[in-house]
Amino acid sequence: MSDYHYLFQMRQDYTSLPEVRTLTRENLMNFLFPLLAVLIWSINAIVSKMSASAIEPAAISFYRWLIALLVLTPFVLPGVWRHRRQIGQVWWKLLILGLLGMVLYQSLAYYAAHSVSALFMGILNALIPLLTVLLSLVILRLAPTLGILLGSVMSFGGLVWLVSQGNPAGLLTHGLGRGELMMFAASTSYALYGVLTKRWAIPLPNWQSLWMQILFGVVLLTPGFLMTPDVSLTMQNIPLVLFAAIPASVIAPFLWIQGVMRMGASTASIFMNLVPIFTAIVAVGFLHETLHSYHFIGGGITLAGVVLAQQLRIPLKRRRSAEHRDDRAGAEPETQSDRG
């Protein structure tokens, strides 16, 4: 599946919000921007699955980001040159982000596509927001909430049901497959990408920051590309490479940015929950994958847990503090009587 770099990097631009009198009419149109972006990213999960039989993972990863880099260069390179001093100070951070977002995340997804379905890939990618929150608890010292606690438990249970195909006991016997582990590692690496992006808050315009990350990604992907025996482009795989490189890596991010500018990051991020739904529709329609009951049950519970973690924001500390105050209040009369 495609990257969600812009989900983590866009800041809300209040100066671009429409006037109050036109909010109702324009909001209907503004929904199209994040909706189309999510649809493209969902289709890219299908492209990742189709690429498993058409091109080597190392080859499509390299070609994808190289083409995206070349397409963006005329528009972004002048700004990159103007900010070369700032880039020289944070280049190592951009390198790490490129490693996590462009190299590990997408490469692992391409390798996983050899053994897992597009449906499974879509559901695992839907976990990225929840994994981001869990990593933020440690790295960003994010305050835990009741939603995070309950949502994590629900999503874990849903994943167990999904991976075990409705037979959790069998999972203990056979364990996780290689593709499932790769896809989970891919989602985790991208979640870490999002957390580090927020923590470092690199002082560069978004497009220039992304261009540098893509550049480092291409450099890091080059050795694997050169060591791959067959990196040939054919009439069968060229459309897949071009879709991953241009619609998924350039057009969808542009649409996402427009959506964030008009609706705000919090509202736009809700559309990411549609990814597994769109992926399932396209996978069934084009790849003829079969939906089973464990897809509905496991995927539904997993997605519900993600939504719960996002929306239920009751702090756990406040509850503990309230209980602590109640304990102190209950203990106070006894102390006074002891003094008497």
ABEGO torsion letter per residue (X at the ends): XBBAAAAAABBBBAAABBBAAAAAAAAAAAAAAAAAAAAAAAAAAAAAAAAAAABBAAAAAAAAAAAAAAAAAAAAAAAAAAAAAAAAAAAAAAAAAAAAAAAAAAAAAAAAAAABBAAAAAAAAAAAAAAAAAAAAAAAGBBBBAAAAAAAAAAAAAAAAAAAGGBAAAAAAAEBBAAAAAAAAAAAAAAAAAAAAAAAGBBBBAAAAAAAAAAAAAAAAAAAAAABABABBBAAAAAAAAAAAAAAAAAAAAAAAAAAAAAEAAAAAAAAAAAAAAAAAAAAAAAGBBBBAAAAAAAAAAAAAAAAAAABABBAAAAAAAAAAAAAAAAAAAAAAAAX
